[in-house]
Amino acid sequence: MGKLLFFAAVLLGGWWLLRARPKPTLRLDEAEARAVLGVAADADAAAIRAAHRRLVGAVHPDRGGSADLTRRINAARDLLLRP
């Protein structure tokens, strides 16, 4: 029983350490963000949201796409829509 509890504690501790690691942040400038989303320099918020929705629908990991590409598209949207 003691070995089982020790093994469970080691697994829980390892999981806790892996869970606590911060995710790397993406550094995009405005021109890069617009290129990722495929919007013009004068695009309004509605056009940015529409481009984001279209792209994420196509490359979302639940649909067999890439998590990294989805993260990049989300970062571009966040950069362009921030106040």
PDB file of N, CA, C and O in Angstrom:
ATOM      1  N   MET A   1       0.828  -1.199   0.000  1.00  0.00           N
ATOM      2  CA  MET A   1       0.000   0.000   0.000  1.00  0.00           C
ATOM      3  C   MET A   1       0.869   1.259   0.000  1.00  0.00           C
ATOM      4  O   MET A   1       0.540   2.250  -0.651  1.00  0.00           O
ATOM      5  N   GLY A   2       1.980   1.208   0.737  1.00  0.00           N
ATOM      6  CA  GLY A   2       2.874   2.356   0.815  1.00  0.00           C
ATOM      7  C   GLY A   2       3.495   2.692  -0.529  1.00  0.00           C
ATOM      8  O   GLY A   2       3.634   3.861  -0.890  1.00  0.00           O
ATOM      9  N   LYS A   3       3.870   1.641  -1.273  1.00  0.00           N
ATOM     10  CA  LYS A   3       4.464   1.867  -2.590  1.00  0.00           C
ATOM     11  C   LYS A   3       3.449   2.497  -3.535  1.00  0.00           C
ATOM     12  O   LYS A   3       3.795   3.354  -4.349  1.00  0.00           O
ATOM     13  N   LEU A   4       2.204   2.071  -3.423  1.00  0.00           N
ATOM     14  CA  LEU A   4       1.157   2.626  -4.278  1.00  0.00           C
ATOM     15  C   LEU A   4       0.935   4.104  -3.989  1.00  0.00           C
ATOM     16  O   LEU A   4       0.789   4.909  -4.909  1.00  0.00           O
ATOM     17  N   LEU A   5       0.912   4.454  -2.711  1.00  0.00           N
ATOM     18  CA  LEU A   5       0.738   5.865  -2.337  1.00  0.00           C
ATOM     19  C   LEU A   5       1.934   6.701  -2.789  1.00  0.00           C
ATOM     20  O   LEU A   5       1.770   7.830  -3.250  1.00  0.00           O
ATOM     21  N   PHE A   6       3.142   6.139  -2.655  1.00  0.00           N
ATOM     22  CA  PHE A   6       4.336   6.854  -3.112  1.00  0.00           C
ATOM     23  C   PHE A   6       4.281   7.084  -4.622  1.00  0.00           C
ATOM     24  O   PHE A   6       4.575   8.181  -5.096  1.00  0.00           O
ATOM     25  N   PHE A   7       3.905   6.051  -5.374  1.00  0.00           N
ATOM     26  CA  PHE A   7       3.806   6.159  -6.822  1.00  0.00           C
ATOM     27  C   PHE A   7       2.759   7.203  -7.222  1.00  0.00           C
ATOM     28  O   PHE A   7       2.983   7.997  -8.136  1.00  0.00           O
ATOM     29  N   ALA A   8       1.626   7.196  -6.536  1.00  0.00           N
ATOM     30  CA  ALA A   8       0.576   8.177  -6.816  1.00  0.00           C
ATOM     31  C   ALA A   8       1.060   9.587  -6.508  1.00  0.00           C
ATOM     32  O   ALA A   8       0.762  10.514  -7.260  1.00  0.00           O
ATOM     33  N   ALA A   9       1.799   9.768  -5.421  1.00  0.00           N
ATOM     34  CA  ALA A   9       2.320  11.088  -5.065  1.00  0.00           C
ATOM     35  C   ALA A   9       3.330  11.573  -6.093  1.00  0.00           C
ATOM     36  O   ALA A   9       3.345  12.758  -6.426  1.00  0.00           O
ATOM     37  N   VAL A  10       4.171  10.687  -6.599  1.00  0.00           N
ATOM     38  CA  VAL A  10       5.156  11.064  -7.615  1.00  0.00           C
ATOM     39  C   VAL A  10       4.443  11.465  -8.905  1.00  0.00           C
ATOM     40  O   VAL A  10       4.815  12.456  -9.534  1.00  0.00           O
ATOM     41  N   LEU A  11       3.436  10.714  -9.296  1.00  0.00           N
ATOM     42  CA  LEU A  11       2.688  11.068 -10.506  1.00  0.00           C
ATOM     43  C   LEU A  11       1.988  12.406 -10.356  1.00  0.00           C
ATOM     44  O   LEU A  11       2.017  13.231 -11.269  1.00  0.00           O
ATOM     45  N   LEU A  12       1.358  12.627  -9.210  1.00  0.00           N
ATOM     46  CA  LEU A  12       0.668  13.891  -8.973  1.00  0.00           C
ATOM     47  C   LEU A  12       1.648  15.055  -8.964  1.00  0.00           C
ATOM     48  O   LEU A  12       1.358  16.116  -9.518  1.00  0.00           O
ATOM     49  N   GLY A  13       2.800  14.867  -8.343  1.00  0.00           N
ATOM     50  CA  GLY A  13       3.812  15.923  -8.323  1.00  0.00           C
ATOM     51  C   GLY A  13       4.338  16.237  -9.709  1.00  0.00           C
ATOM     52  O   GLY A  13       4.534  17.405 -10.044  1.00  0.00           O
ATOM     53  N   GLY A  14       4.569  15.220 -10.518  1.00  0.00           N
ATOM     54  CA  GLY A  14       5.036  15.443 -11.886  1.00  0.00           C
ATOM     55  C   GLY A  14       4.003  16.157 -12.721  1.00  0.00           C
ATOM     56  O   GLY A  14       4.326  17.057 -13.498  1.00  0.00           O
ATOM     57  N   TRP A  15       2.762  15.753 -12.558  1.00  0.00           N
ATOM     58  CA  TRP A  15       1.684  16.419 -13.287  1.00  0.00           C
ATOM     59  C   TRP A  15       1.594  17.876 -12.866  1.00  0.00           C
ATOM     60  O   TRP A  15       1.407  18.750 -13.713  1.00  0.00           O
ATOM     61  N   TRP A  16       1.721  18.149 -11.592  1.00  0.00           N
ATOM     62  CA  TRP A  16       1.612  19.512 -11.082  1.00  0.00           C
ATOM     63  C   TRP A  16       2.727  20.389 -11.662  1.00  0.00           C
ATOM     64  O   TRP A  16       2.485  21.534 -12.043  1.00  0.00           O
ATOM     65  N   LEU A  17       3.942  19.848 -11.728  1.00  0.00           N
ATOM     66  CA  LEU A  17       5.058  20.622 -12.283  1.00  0.00           C
ATOM     67  C   LEU A  17       4.863  20.902 -13.767  1.00  0.00           C
ATOM     68  O   LEU A  17       5.134  22.012 -14.225  1.00  0.00           O
ATOM     69  N   LEU A  18       4.399  19.915 -14.524  1.00  0.00           N
ATOM     70  CA  LEU A  18       4.193  20.122 -15.958  1.00  0.00           C
ATOM     71  C   LEU A  18       3.047  21.087 -16.223  1.00  0.00           C
ATOM     72  O   LEU A  18       3.098  21.861 -17.179  1.00  0.00           O
ATOM     73  N   ARG A  19       2.032  21.050 -15.402  1.00  0.00           N
ATOM     74  CA  ARG A  19       0.873  21.911 -15.566  1.00  0.00           C
ATOM     75  C   ARG A  19       1.216  23.377 -15.284  1.00  0.00           C
ATOM     76  O   ARG A  19       0.618  24.278 -15.873  1.00  0.00           O
ATOM     77  N   ALA A  20       2.159  23.611 -14.403  1.00  0.00           N
ATOM     78  CA  ALA A  20       2.465  24.961 -13.954  1.00  0.00           C
ATOM     79  C   ALA A  20       3.388  25.726 -14.904  1.00  0.00           C
ATOM     80  O   ALA A  20       3.609  26.921 -14.707  1.00  0.00           O
ATOM     81  N   ARG A  21       3.933  25.066 -15.928  1.00  0.00           N
ATOM     82  CA  ARG A  21       4.846  25.762 -16.835  1.00  0.00           C
ATOM     83  C   ARG A  21       4.087  26.798 -17.661  1.00  0.00           C
ATOM     84  O   ARG A  21       3.029  26.498 -18.215  1.00  0.00           O
ATOM     85  N   PRO A  22       4.622  28.007 -17.744  1.00  0.00           N
ATOM     86  CA  PRO A  22       3.946  29.022 -18.556  1.00  0.00           C
ATOM     87  C   PRO A  22       4.095  28.723 -20.041  1.00  0.00           C
ATOM     88  O   PRO A  22       5.131  28.230 -20.486  1.00  0.00           O
ATOM     89  N   LYS A  23       3.064  29.024 -20.790  1.00  0.00           N
ATOM     90  CA  LYS A  23       3.092  28.830 -22.239  1.00  0.00           C
ATOM     91  C   LYS A  23       3.861  29.994 -22.869  1.00  0.00           C
ATOM     92  O   LYS A  23       3.726  31.135 -22.427  1.00  0.00           O
ATOM     93  N   PRO A  24       4.656  29.714 -23.886  1.00  0.00           N
ATOM     94  CA  PRO A  24       5.384  30.804 -24.538  1.00  0.00           C
ATOM     95  C   PRO A  24       4.424  31.769 -25.233  1.00  0.00           C
ATOM     96  O   PRO A  24       3.443  31.353 -25.849  1.00  0.00           O
ATOM     97  N   THR A  25       4.721  33.043 -25.125  1.00  0.00           N
ATOM     98  CA  THR A  25       3.863  34.043 -25.753  1.00  0.00           C
ATOM     99  C   THR A  25       4.386  34.345 -27.152  1.00  0.00           C
ATOM    100  O   THR A  25       5.588  34.290 -27.410  1.00  0.00           O
ATOM    101  N   LEU A  26       3.478  34.658 -28.026  1.00  0.00           N
ATOM    102  CA  LEU A  26       3.849  34.996 -29.392  1.00  0.00           C
ATOM    103  C   LEU A  26       4.064  36.496 -29.499  1.00  0.00           C
ATOM    104  O   LEU A  26       3.301  37.284 -28.940  1.00  0.00           O
ATOM    105  N   ARG A  27       5.075  36.872 -30.200  1.00  0.00           N
ATOM    106  CA  ARG A  27       5.373  38.284 -30.431  1.00  0.00           C
ATOM    107  C   ARG A  27       5.087  38.602 -31.898  1.00  0.00           C
ATOM    108  O   ARG A  27       5.869  38.253 -32.782  1.00  0.00           O
ATOM    109  N   LEU A  28       3.966  39.261 -32.144  1.00  0.00           N
ATOM    110  CA  LEU A  28       3.609  39.664 -33.494  1.00  0.00           C
ATOM    111  C   LEU A  28       3.539  41.181 -33.555  1.00  0.00           C
ATOM    112  O   LEU A  28       3.100  41.826 -32.603  1.00  0.00           O
ATOM    113  N   ASP A  29       3.971  41.748 -34.669  1.00  0.00           N
ATOM    114  CA  ASP A  29       3.701  43.164 -34.861  1.00  0.00           C
ATOM    115  C   ASP A  29       2.406  43.287 -35.655  1.00  0.00           C
ATOM    116  O   ASP A  29       1.849  42.284 -36.102  1.00  0.00           O
ATOM    117  N   GLU A  30       1.933  44.504 -35.827  1.00  0.00           N
ATOM    118  CA  GLU A  30       0.628  44.708 -36.450  1.00  0.00           C
ATOM    119  C   GLU A  30       0.595  44.222 -37.902  1.00  0.00           C
ATOM    120  O   GLU A  30      -0.400  43.645 -38.340  1.00  0.00           O
ATOM    121  N   ALA A  31       1.664  44.450 -38.637  1.00  0.00           N
ATOM    122  CA  ALA A  31       1.703  44.015 -40.039  1.00  0.00           C
ATOM    123  C   ALA A  31       1.652  42.491 -40.139  1.00  0.00           C
ATOM    124  O   ALA A  31       0.979  41.937 -41.008  1.00  0.00           O
ATOM    125  N   GLU A  32       2.376  41.819 -39.233  1.00  0.00           N
ATOM    126  CA  GLU A  32       2.352  40.359 -39.224  1.00  0.00           C
ATOM    127  C   GLU A  32       0.966  39.833 -38.873  1.00  0.00           C
ATOM    128  O   GLU A  32       0.488  38.870 -39.472  1.00  0.00           O
ATOM    129  N   ALA A  33       0.331  40.467 -37.906  1.00  0.00           N
ATOM    130  CA  ALA A  33      -1.002  40.048 -37.480  1.00  0.00           C
ATOM    131  C   ALA A  33      -2.002  40.204 -38.623  1.00  0.00           C
ATOM    132  O   ALA A  33      -2.844  39.333 -38.841  1.00  0.00           O
ATOM    133  N   ARG A  34      -1.907  41.304 -39.343  1.00  0.00           N
ATOM    134  CA  ARG A  34      -2.814  41.516 -40.479  1.00  0.00           C
ATOM    135  C   ARG A  34      -2.552  40.493 -41.583  1.00  0.00           C
ATOM    136  O   ARG A  34      -3.485  40.040 -42.246  1.00  0.00           O
ATOM    137  N   ALA A  35      -1.281  40.128 -41.779  1.00  0.00           N
ATOM    138  CA  ALA A  35      -0.949  39.123 -42.792  1.00  0.00           C
ATOM    139  C   ALA A  35      -1.468  37.743 -42.389  1.00  0.00           C
ATOM    140  O   ALA A  35      -1.942  36.986 -43.236  1.00  0.00           O
ATOM    141  N   VAL A  36      -1.380  37.417 -41.107  1.00  0.00           N
ATOM    142  CA  VAL A  36      -1.874  36.121 -40.632  1.00  0.00           C
ATOM    143  C   VAL A  36      -3.375  36.015 -40.869  1.00  0.00           C
ATOM    144  O   VAL A  36      -3.862  34.988 -41.343  1.00  0.00           O
ATOM    145  N   LEU A  37      -4.109  37.077 -40.539  1.00  0.00           N
ATOM    146  CA  LEU A  37      -5.556  37.055 -40.708  1.00  0.00           C
ATOM    147  C   LEU A  37      -5.989  37.361 -42.134  1.00  0.00           C
ATOM    148  O   LEU A  37      -7.118  37.051 -42.516  1.00  0.00           O
ATOM    149  N   GLY A  38      -5.118  37.959 -42.918  1.00  0.00           N
ATOM    150  CA  GLY A  38      -5.456  38.284 -44.295  1.00  0.00           C
ATOM    151  C   GLY A  38      -6.414  39.455 -44.411  1.00  0.00           C
ATOM    152  O   GLY A  38      -7.286  39.464 -45.281  1.00  0.00           O
ATOM    153  N   VAL A  39      -6.258  40.448 -43.537  1.00  0.00           N
ATOM    154  CA  VAL A  39      -7.116  41.627 -43.583  1.00  0.00           C
ATOM    155  C   VAL A  39      -6.292  42.842 -43.976  1.00  0.00           C
ATOM    156  O   VAL A  39      -5.076  42.878 -43.786  1.00  0.00           O
ATOM    157  N   ALA A  40      -6.972  43.829 -44.524  1.00  0.00           N
ATOM    158  CA  ALA A  40      -6.302  45.056 -44.961  1.00  0.00           C
ATOM    159  C   ALA A  40      -5.992  45.958 -43.765  1.00  0.00           C
ATOM    160  O   ALA A  40      -6.476  45.727 -42.656  1.00  0.00           O
ATOM    161  N   ALA A  41      -5.186  46.978 -44.007  1.00  0.00           N
ATOM    162  CA  ALA A  41      -4.803  47.893 -42.943  1.00  0.00           C
ATOM    163  C   ALA A  41      -5.990  48.710 -42.434  1.00  0.00           C
ATOM    164  O   ALA A  41      -5.986  49.164 -41.290  1.00  0.00           O
ATOM    165  N   ASP A  42      -6.992  48.895 -43.270  1.00  0.00           N
ATOM    166  CA  ASP A  42      -8.150  49.696 -42.851  1.00  0.00           C
ATOM    167  C   ASP A  42      -9.340  48.821 -42.435  1.00  0.00           C
ATOM    168  O   ASP A  42     -10.471  49.307 -42.394  1.00  0.00           O
ATOM    169  N   ALA A  43      -9.102  47.540 -42.126  1.00  0.00           N
ATOM    170  CA  ALA A  43     -10.187  46.626 -41.740  1.00  0.00           C
ATOM    171  C   ALA A  43     -10.734  47.017 -40.364  1.00  0.00           C
ATOM    172  O   ALA A  43      -9.982  47.359 -39.452  1.00  0.00           O
ATOM    173  N   ASP A  44     -12.053  46.957 -40.243  1.00  0.00           N
ATOM    174  CA  ASP A  44     -12.667  47.279 -38.957  1.00  0.00           C
ATOM    175  C   ASP A  44     -12.758  46.007 -38.098  1.00  0.00           C
ATOM    176  O   ASP A  44     -12.353  44.925 -38.524  1.00  0.00           O
ATOM    177  N   ALA A  45     -13.291  46.161 -36.898  1.00  0.00           N
ATOM    178  CA  ALA A  45     -13.362  45.054 -35.947  1.00  0.00           C
ATOM    179  C   ALA A  45     -14.217  43.907 -36.482  1.00  0.00           C
ATOM    180  O   ALA A  45     -13.894  42.741 -36.255  1.00  0.00           O
ATOM    181  N   ALA A  46     -15.279  44.213 -37.174  1.00  0.00           N
ATOM    182  CA  ALA A  46     -16.149  43.160 -37.714  1.00  0.00           C
ATOM    183  C   ALA A  46     -15.411  42.323 -38.758  1.00  0.00           C
ATOM    184  O   ALA A  46     -15.569  41.103 -38.794  1.00  0.00           O
ATOM    185  N   ALA A  47     -14.618  42.958 -39.597  1.00  0.00           N
ATOM    186  CA  ALA A  47     -13.863  42.229 -40.619  1.00  0.00           C
ATOM    187  C   ALA A  47     -12.787  41.359 -39.975  1.00  0.00           C
ATOM    188  O   ALA A  47     -12.527  40.245 -40.432  1.00  0.00           O
ATOM    189  N   ILE A  48     -12.165  41.866 -38.919  1.00  0.00           N
ATOM    190  CA  ILE A  48     -11.138  41.096 -38.207  1.00  0.00           C
ATOM    191  C   ILE A  48     -11.766  39.876 -37.549  1.00  0.00           C
ATOM    192  O   ILE A  48     -11.219  38.776 -37.626  1.00  0.00           O
ATOM    193  N   ARG A  49     -12.913  40.067 -36.902  1.00  0.00           N
ATOM    194  CA  ARG A  49     -13.601  38.938 -36.254  1.00  0.00           C
ATOM    195  C   ARG A  49     -14.059  37.900 -37.288  1.00  0.00           C
ATOM    196  O   ARG A  49     -13.972  36.697 -37.040  1.00  0.00           O
ATOM    197  N   ALA A  50     -14.539  38.357 -38.427  1.00  0.00           N
ATOM    198  CA  ALA A  50     -14.987  37.437 -39.474  1.00  0.00           C
ATOM    199  C   ALA A  50     -13.815  36.628 -40.031  1.00  0.00           C
ATOM    200  O   ALA A  50     -13.943  35.424 -40.255  1.00  0.00           O
ATOM    201  N   ALA A  51     -12.682  37.281 -40.254  1.00  0.00           N
ATOM    202  CA  ALA A  51     -11.498  36.578 -40.751  1.00  0.00           C
ATOM    203  C   ALA A  51     -11.006  35.570 -39.717  1.00  0.00           C
ATOM    204  O   ALA A  51     -10.624  34.453 -40.066  1.00  0.00           O
ATOM    205  N   HIS A  52     -11.014  35.961 -38.458  1.00  0.00           N
ATOM    206  CA  HIS A  52     -10.597  35.053 -37.388  1.00  0.00           C
ATOM    207  C   HIS A  52     -11.505  33.824 -37.343  1.00  0.00           C
ATOM    208  O   HIS A  52     -11.018  32.695 -37.282  1.00  0.00           O
ATOM    209  N   ARG A  53     -12.798  34.035 -37.372  1.00  0.00           N
ATOM    210  CA  ARG A  53     -13.757  32.924 -37.302  1.00  0.00           C
ATOM    211  C   ARG A  53     -13.578  31.976 -38.491  1.00  0.00           C
ATOM    212  O   ARG A  53     -13.629  30.757 -38.327  1.00  0.00           O
ATOM    213  N   ARG A  54     -13.371  32.528 -39.676  1.00  0.00           N
ATOM    214  CA  ARG A  54     -13.191  31.716 -40.880  1.00  0.00           C
ATOM    215  C   ARG A  54     -11.920  30.873 -40.787  1.00  0.00           C
ATOM    216  O   ARG A  54     -11.936  29.681 -41.096  1.00  0.00           O
ATOM    217  N   LEU A  55     -10.825  31.495 -40.362  1.00  0.00           N
ATOM    218  CA  LEU A  55      -9.550  30.780 -40.299  1.00  0.00           C
ATOM    219  C   LEU A  55      -9.526  29.731 -39.198  1.00  0.00           C
ATOM    220  O   LEU A  55      -9.054  28.615 -39.413  1.00  0.00           O
ATOM    221  N   VAL A  56     -10.031  30.082 -38.023  1.00  0.00           N
ATOM    222  CA  VAL A  56     -10.017  29.125 -36.914  1.00  0.00           C
ATOM    223  C   VAL A  56     -10.926  27.943 -37.222  1.00  0.00           C
ATOM    224  O   VAL A  56     -10.629  26.815 -36.830  1.00  0.00           O
ATOM    225  N   GLY A  57     -12.016  28.187 -37.912  1.00  0.00           N
ATOM    226  CA  GLY A  57     -12.887  27.084 -38.296  1.00  0.00           C
ATOM    227  C   GLY A  57     -12.190  26.087 -39.204  1.00  0.00           C
ATOM    228  O   GLY A  57     -12.521  24.901 -39.205  1.00  0.00           O
ATOM    229  N   ALA A  58     -11.238  26.562 -39.968  1.00  0.00           N
ATOM    230  CA  ALA A  58     -10.540  25.682 -40.911  1.00  0.00           C
ATOM    231  C   ALA A  58      -9.344  24.969 -40.283  1.00  0.00           C
ATOM    232  O   ALA A  58      -9.032  23.845 -40.677  1.00  0.00           O
ATOM    233  N   VAL A  59      -8.668  25.592 -39.318  1.00  0.00           N
ATOM    234  CA  VAL A  59      -7.417  25.014 -38.798  1.00  0.00           C
ATOM    235  C   VAL A  59      -7.485  24.618 -37.331  1.00  0.00           C
ATOM    236  O   VAL A  59      -6.445  24.358 -36.727  1.00  0.00           O
ATOM    237  N   HIS A  60      -8.662  24.565 -36.743  1.00  0.00           N
ATOM    238  CA  HIS A  60      -8.780  24.217 -35.329  1.00  0.00           C
ATOM    239  C   HIS A  60      -8.310  22.780 -35.093  1.00  0.00           C
ATOM    240  O   HIS A  60      -8.562  21.907 -35.924  1.00  0.00           O
ATOM    241  N   PRO A  61      -7.630  22.525 -33.974  1.00  0.00           N
ATOM    242  CA  PRO A  61      -7.131  21.172 -33.695  1.00  0.00           C
ATOM    243  C   PRO A  61      -8.235  20.111 -33.625  1.00  0.00           C
ATOM    244  O   PRO A  61      -7.976  18.946 -33.928  1.00  0.00           O
ATOM    245  N   ASP A  62      -9.442  20.479 -33.240  1.00  0.00           N
ATOM    246  CA  ASP A  62     -10.538  19.515 -33.207  1.00  0.00           C
ATOM    247  C   ASP A  62     -10.931  19.050 -34.602  1.00  0.00           C
ATOM    248  O   ASP A  62     -11.574  18.011 -34.751  1.00  0.00           O
ATOM    249  N   ARG A  63     -10.553  19.805 -35.616  1.00  0.00           N
ATOM    250  CA  ARG A  63     -10.855  19.439 -37.002  1.00  0.00           C
ATOM    251  C   ARG A  63      -9.616  18.930 -37.733  1.00  0.00           C
ATOM    252  O   ARG A  63      -9.585  18.881 -38.963  1.00  0.00           O
ATOM    253  N   GLY A  64      -8.597  18.551 -36.964  1.00  0.00           N
ATOM    254  CA  GLY A  64      -7.387  18.001 -37.562  1.00  0.00           C
ATOM    255  C   GLY A  64      -6.345  19.038 -37.912  1.00  0.00           C
ATOM    256  O   GLY A  64      -5.378  18.731 -38.609  1.00  0.00           O
ATOM    257  N   GLY A  65      -6.522  20.268 -37.441  1.00  0.00           N
ATOM    258  CA  GLY A  65      -5.572  21.330 -37.739  1.00  0.00           C
ATOM    259  C   GLY A  65      -4.441  21.400 -36.720  1.00  0.00           C
ATOM    260  O   GLY A  65      -4.248  20.487 -35.918  1.00  0.00           O
ATOM    261  N   SER A  66      -3.721  22.469 -36.767  1.00  0.00           N
ATOM    262  CA  SER A  66      -2.540  22.653 -35.934  1.00  0.00           C
ATOM    263  C   SER A  66      -2.843  23.559 -34.743  1.00  0.00           C
ATOM    264  O   SER A  66      -3.453  24.617 -34.899  1.00  0.00           O
ATOM    265  N   ALA A  67      -2.416  23.141 -33.562  1.00  0.00           N
ATOM    266  CA  ALA A  67      -2.595  23.961 -32.360  1.00  0.00           C
ATOM    267  C   ALA A  67      -1.731  25.219 -32.444  1.00  0.00           C
ATOM    268  O   ALA A  67      -2.139  26.282 -31.976  1.00  0.00           O
ATOM    269  N   ASP A  68      -0.545  25.106 -33.034  1.00  0.00           N
ATOM    270  CA  ASP A  68       0.334  26.272 -33.153  1.00  0.00           C
ATOM    271  C   ASP A  68      -0.244  27.324 -34.092  1.00  0.00           C
ATOM    272  O   ASP A  68      -0.164  28.521 -33.815  1.00  0.00           O
ATOM    273  N   LEU A  69      -0.816  26.883 -35.184  1.00  0.00           N
ATOM    274  CA  LEU A  69      -1.424  27.826 -36.118  1.00  0.00           C
ATOM    275  C   LEU A  69      -2.648  28.494 -35.498  1.00  0.00           C
ATOM    276  O   LEU A  69      -2.870  29.688 -35.695  1.00  0.00           O
ATOM    277  N   THR A  70      -3.433  27.735 -34.758  1.00  0.00           N
ATOM    278  CA  THR A  70      -4.587  28.310 -34.068  1.00  0.00           C
ATOM    279  C   THR A  70      -4.137  29.339 -33.039  1.00  0.00           C
ATOM    280  O   THR A  70      -4.749  30.399 -32.910  1.00  0.00           O
ATOM    281  N   ARG A  71      -3.077  29.032 -32.310  1.00  0.00           N
ATOM    282  CA  ARG A  71      -2.531  29.967 -31.322  1.00  0.00           C
ATOM    283  C   ARG A  71      -2.060  31.253 -32.001  1.00  0.00           C
ATOM    284  O   ARG A  71      -2.249  32.346 -31.466  1.00  0.00           O
ATOM    285  N   ARG A  72      -1.451  31.124 -33.170  1.00  0.00           N
ATOM    286  CA  ARG A  72      -0.964  32.301 -33.911  1.00  0.00           C
ATOM    287  C   ARG A  72      -2.133  33.157 -34.412  1.00  0.00           C
ATOM    288  O   ARG A  72      -2.066  34.386 -34.370  1.00  0.00           O
ATOM    289  N   ILE A  73      -3.191  32.513 -34.881  1.00  0.00           N
ATOM    290  CA  ILE A  73      -4.370  33.244 -35.355  1.00  0.00           C
ATOM    291  C   ILE A  73      -5.040  33.965 -34.191  1.00  0.00           C
ATOM    292  O   ILE A  73      -5.470  35.110 -34.337  1.00  0.00           O
ATOM    293  N   ASN A  74      -5.134  33.309 -33.041  1.00  0.00           N
ATOM    294  CA  ASN A  74      -5.731  33.944 -31.862  1.00  0.00           C
ATOM    295  C   ASN A  74      -4.898  35.127 -31.385  1.00  0.00           C
ATOM    296  O   ASN A  74      -5.450  36.152 -30.986  1.00  0.00           O
ATOM    297  N   ALA A  75      -3.578  34.995 -31.423  1.00  0.00           N
ATOM    298  CA  ALA A  75      -2.712  36.096 -31.012  1.00  0.00           C
ATOM    299  C   ALA A  75      -2.865  37.283 -31.956  1.00  0.00           C
ATOM    300  O   ALA A  75      -2.864  38.430 -31.511  1.00  0.00           O
ATOM    301  N   ALA A  76      -2.997  37.019 -33.253  1.00  0.00           N
ATOM    302  CA  ALA A  76      -3.182  38.099 -34.227  1.00  0.00           C
ATOM    303  C   ALA A  76      -4.496  38.827 -33.964  1.00  0.00           C
ATOM    304  O   ALA A  76      -4.536  40.057 -33.983  1.00  0.00           O
ATOM    305  N   ARG A  77      -5.575  38.078 -33.718  1.00  0.00           N
ATOM    306  CA  ARG A  77      -6.865  38.703 -33.421  1.00  0.00           C
ATOM    307  C   ARG A  77      -6.781  39.546 -32.156  1.00  0.00           C
ATOM    308  O   ARG A  77      -7.279  40.672 -32.130  1.00  0.00           O
ATOM    309  N   ASP A  78      -6.158  39.016 -31.111  1.00  0.00           N
ATOM    310  CA  ASP A  78      -6.043  39.747 -29.856  1.00  0.00           C
ATOM    311  C   ASP A  78      -5.262  41.045 -30.023  1.00  0.00           C
ATOM    312  O   ASP A  78      -5.621  42.072 -29.445  1.00  0.00           O
ATOM    313  N   LEU A  79      -4.192  40.996 -30.818  1.00  0.00           N
ATOM    314  CA  LEU A  79      -3.386  42.191 -31.038  1.00  0.00           C
ATOM    315  C   LEU A  79      -4.184  43.261 -31.796  1.00  0.00           C
ATOM    316  O   LEU A  79      -4.133  44.441 -31.448  1.00  0.00           O
ATOM    317  N   LEU A  80      -4.912  42.846 -32.820  1.00  0.00           N
ATOM    318  CA  LEU A  80      -5.629  43.831 -33.651  1.00  0.00           C
ATOM    319  C   LEU A  80      -6.889  44.361 -32.968  1.00  0.00           C
ATOM    320  O   LEU A  80      -7.327  45.467 -33.283  1.00  0.00           O
ATOM    321  N   LEU A  81      -7.471  43.620 -32.060  1.00  0.00           N
ATOM    322  CA  LEU A  81      -8.707  44.077 -31.423  1.00  0.00           C
ATOM    323  C   LEU A  81      -8.514  44.710 -30.052  1.00  0.00           C
ATOM    324  O   LEU A  81      -9.480  45.163 -29.438  1.00  0.00           O
ATOM    325  N   ARG A  82      -7.287  44.747 -29.570  1.00  0.00           N
ATOM    326  CA  ARG A  82      -7.103  45.333 -28.243  1.00  0.00           C
ATOM    327  C   ARG A  82      -7.313  46.846 -28.331  1.00  0.00           C
ATOM    328  O   ARG A  82      -7.008  47.466 -29.350  1.00  0.00           O
ATOM    329  N   PRO A  83      -7.838  47.433 -27.250  1.00  0.00           N
ATOM    330  CA  PRO A  83      -8.124  48.878 -27.271  1.00  0.00           C
ATOM    331  C   PRO A  83      -6.892  49.755 -27.287  1.00  0.00           C
ATOM    332  O   PRO A  83      -7.007  50.981 -27.305  1.00  0.00           O
TER     333      PRO A  83
END
